Amino acid sequence: SQAESLVPPAAEHQPPLVAQGTLLVVDDEETVQAVASRMLESLGFRVLVAGDGRQALTLYADNRAQIVGVLMDLTMPHLDGEETFRELRRIEPQVRVLLMSGYNEQDAIARFVGKGLAGFIQKPFNMSDLKVALRSILS
């Protein structure tokens, strides 16, 4: 809530973000791919990028041992976020997916409720938004 964000979080409630492993960024917009990749790399992650759901599934299947999480757009050609999420869970039921969307959270995650979605981040996001979201999916 608004009030909480004004109070600096106590250090013990915010474990340091451990940037280990690879994150898969799935978005059909090259700008989002580039910005997200830059942010993630500056945090210390390796980044793989997919332009759509099909490409994401191939990359995930080939690199699943290294991939610690997936940042995925909701609206994409070929396979949208919802279908891609379902297929990723077939490959790896414990997959950690952070949904990215320009829609508000309620609208965006309505279809994912109870399906194991790890987190949500509203686009456009900045570095501190990203760190908070990553901490929630990776901790």
Buried (B, 14 or more C-beta within 10 A) or exposed (E): EEEEEEEEEEEEEEEEBEBEBBBBBBBBBEEBBEBBBEBBEEBEBBBBBBBBBBBBBEBBEEEBEEBBBBBBBBBBEEBBBBBBBEBBBEEEEEBBBBBBBEBEEEEBBEBBEEEEBBBBBBBEBEEEBBBBBBBBBBE
